[in-house]
């Protein structure tokens, strides 16, 4: 795999912190900034007009149109925006390139925000993309940025622009310039082929990272770099690998008999945390990636597994049956102060701490039904987001707003399963299928690409 070209990003000097109104115009000092209030739970999507990005013709014009489509798809998929049909637009991209919006025309279409931009190719062959964002209700300019990159990176620029718009209108970081690594599955149940695969968060730029000759399980992203750990079986024993996505370099972290989940990274990326079975007991250990030194954190007669760090690295959530049933527990990063977190009916597992630190996602099994939910770190506010025959394996978007997981349903064709990826907002709204070329399980969401 070749190293991805880094984007050169620069501000265009257009980002004035203007005060804007939402709705009826008011005196300048009384105006409130156009903002989607995402603290209210389920939100009515904001109507937004996104024009094709103007180009000088040929490739620039086509690239500009493609960029606008990706931005529109990103924002619509978040569930917080409703892009308007461009066939009703009364101003062309070229008119917006050289002049201001005709605000009354855009108001008549129901738009509350407007996005326009330009795409040009410089003498060196590099592509420059500018975009501008307006608040239509108060007839005010909001933001403008410029990005320069090789032309083949146009799709990534579109994701970065979508992130900028998302942040300007919600106050939260976006999550569109990210990738998903997952286990791609094919074949009948008794000879299931499992490959490591990666794609952009919208399903594009799909690649297989392994050839399927060895079984792979539970990939995990580093929170600080474009690296993953995953588990495979070598001579029928669990082996953990560290894989650098940008360079394609892979190294063996070690063989760990009795391991059932791949390790997760610490927030600083310098350690991994994992569970291992030794001397008939399954406990939690850390492994320093620089020194390869192992440190045991738990020593319980129960099975302690599936650990996940809090974003500040001070606490660890894990699952254990030490109390008689499989439940969630929290302890300090040194293994001290173990406290039970979950007390609901059923079995709780696969906990993952939100990047914001405010919630912990989990899988719950009650009878034959599975569910993915969230709970606060103090055990309060438990909510089920999605439920079904087999729903499992939550992973967080880097802004802590969206979860991805997989659903596993009987296929009815002899393969034994039909696993698909889904995403959902933390409110429980906007559940959507994530399209993959094969069956898919065990997703892991990357941090924003540097």
C-alpha positions, 0 to 999 in steps of 0.5 A, a space after each residue: 500500500 502506498 503512503 497517502 499524500 498529505 493534504 496541504 491545507 490553508 486558511 483563505 483569510 475568510 473566517 470572520 467570526 460574524 454574529 448571525 441570526 437564526 430566523 427573523 433578522 434582528 439588530 446586529 448586536 442581538 443576532 444569534 449565530 446560526 446553529 443546530 441545537 444538537 443537545 435537544 435529542 432528536 433534531 429536525 434536519 437543517 435545510 441546506 443548499 449545496 451548489 456544484 463548485 464552479 470550475 473553469 470547465 472540463 476536469 475542474 467543473 466535473 470535480 467541482 460537481 463531484 465534490 458538492 455531491 460528496 459534501 451533500 451526502 456526508 451532511 445528509 447521512 449525519 441526520 442533522 442536515 437536509 440538502 435541497 434539490 439543486 434542480 430548484 436553485 435560482 443562482 448558478 455556481 458561476 454567479 455565486 463565484 463572482 457575487 453574493 447570494 440573492 438571499 430572498 431567492 434562497 429563502 423562497 426555496 426554504 434554505 437556511 444555509 448555503 454552500 458554494 465553492 470553486 475548483 481550479 487547477 494551478 500551473 503545478 497541476 495541484 488542485 485548489 478548492 475554495 468554499 463559502 458558507 452563508 446564513 440565509 435567514 439573516 443574510 450573512 456570510 459565515 465562513 470560507 476556507 481554501 484547500 490545496 492538494 493533488 487532484 486525486 485527493 478531491 474526495 478527501 477534500 470534500 470530506 474535510 469541507 463537510 467536516 468544516 461545515 458540520 463544525 460551524 453549524 453544530 459546534 462539534 467536530 465532524 467525523 467525515 474525514 475518517 476511515 473504517 476498518 472491519 472484517 469482511 466475510 464470505 463463504 459458507 459457515 463451515 469454511 468462512 473466509 475472513 479478511 481485514 478490509 478498510 474503507 472511507 467512512 462513506 464506503 468509498 476507497 475500499 481495500 482488502 488488507 489481508 488475503 483471507 488465508 488466515 482468520 482475522 478478528 477484532 481490528 482496533 484503531 490507534 487513537 493517535 496514528 493510522 495504525 491498527 491492531 488485529 488478531 489472527 491465528 498462526 498455527 492455531 494460536 492467537 497472534 496479534 499484529 500491528 499494522 500501519 495503514 499508510 505504509 503497509 508495514 506489519 509487525 507481530 506484537 506476540 502470540 497470546 494463547 487464550 486471547 479472544 479479543 485483539 488489544 485496544 490502544 491506550 489514549 496516547 498510543 504507547 500501550 495496548 490493553 488486552 485480556 489473556 488466559 494464563 494458568 486457567 485464569 483470564 485477566 487484563 494486562 497492558 503491553 508497552 509497545 516500546 519495551 514489550 513489557 507486560 503488566 497484569 492489572 486484574 487477578 480475579 477468579 472470574 473471566 475479565 476481558 474486553 477492556 477499554 480506556 477512558 479518553 484521559 487514560 485514567 480509567 478502564 471499563 471491562 466485562 467480567 463474570 466475577 459477580 456470577 454473570 457477565 457485567 461491566 466494571 470500571 477500575 483505575 488505570 493501575 487496576 485499583 478501585 474496581 466497581 460494577 457498572 451495569 445492573 440491568 437484566 441480561 449479559 453485558 459485554 464489549 464496552 467501548 468508552 466514548 472519545 468525549 468520555 461522557 458515555 460507554 457503549 456496550 452490547 447486551 444479551 437478554 435471552 435470544 435478543 441482542 442490543 447495542 446501548 450506551 450508559 454514563 460512566 457512573 452507571 446512570 442513564 442506560 439507553 438501548 439504541 438498536 436491538 435485534 437477533 444479533 446486534 454487537 460490536 459498537 465503535 465510536 466516531 471520533 467526535 463521540 456523536 455516532 456509533 457503528 456496529 454490526 447486525 448478524 441475521 440468518 441468511 437462509 442460504 446455507 451460509 449461516 449468517 448475513 452480517 452487515 454494518 450499521 451506524 446510529 446517532 447516540 440519540 437512537 435516531 438515524 440508524 443506517 446501513 453502511 454498504 460493503 461489498 461483502 458481509 461485514 463485522 467487527 468495525 473500528 472507526 479511525 480518528 480524523 486522518 492527519 
